[in-house]
Amino acid sequence: MSGSESPSTTASAAVSCDYTKLQQCLERNHGDRSKCQAEWEEFQRQCRERKYVVPAAMLS
């Protein structure tokens, strides 16, 4: 079963998105997401792009 767990772990690590800017914004604004809309949208965009890139990279 460990063979089936390994690809999941690898995919999860590869799909990992950089949330540093979002995290910093939330800290500056005491958790108020409404003030971090641009950072939130950038975070979501990065995650979507990486999800589509990962399967192609794994096929190579």
C-alpha positions in Angstrom: 0.0 0.0 0.0 2.9 2.4 0.5 3.4 2.5 -3.3 -0.1 4.1 -3.6 0.6 6.6 -0.8 3.8 7.9 -2.4 2.3 9.5 -5.5 -0.3 11.3 -3.3 2.4 12.7 -1.1 4.5 13.7 -4.1 1.5 15.4 -5.7 0.6 17.2 -2.5 4.1 18.6 -2.2 4.3 19.6 -5.8 0.9 21.4 -5.6 2.0 23.3 -2.5 1.3 27.0 -3.1 3.2 30.0 -1.8 1.0 31.7 0.8 3.7 33.9 2.3 2.2 37.2 0.9 -1.3 36.2 2.0 -0.1 35.2 5.5 1.8 38.5 5.9 -1.2 40.5 4.8 -3.5 38.7 7.2 -1.0 39.3 10.1 -0.8 43.0 9.3 -4.5 43.3 9.2 -5.3 41.1 12.2 -7.0 38.4 10.1 -9.2 40.7 8.1 -9.5 38.9 4.8 -11.4 41.8 3.1 -8.1 43.8 3.2 -6.2 41.1 1.6 -8.3 40.5 -1.5 -5.5 40.9 -4.0 -3.2 38.5 -2.1 -6.0 36.0 -1.8 -6.7 36.1 -5.6 -3.0 35.7 -6.4 -2.8 32.7 -4.0 -5.8 31.1 -5.7 -4.4 31.7 -9.2 -1.0 30.2 -8.3 -2.6 27.1 -6.9 -4.9 26.6 -9.9 -1.9 27.0 -12.3 0.2 24.5 -10.4 -2.6 21.9 -10.3 -2.6 21.9 -14.1 1.2 21.8 -14.4 1.8 18.9 -12.0 0.1 16.0 -13.9 2.1 16.9 -17.1 5.3 17.0 -15.1 4.5 13.6 -13.5 3.9 12.0 -17.0 7.4 12.9 -18.2 
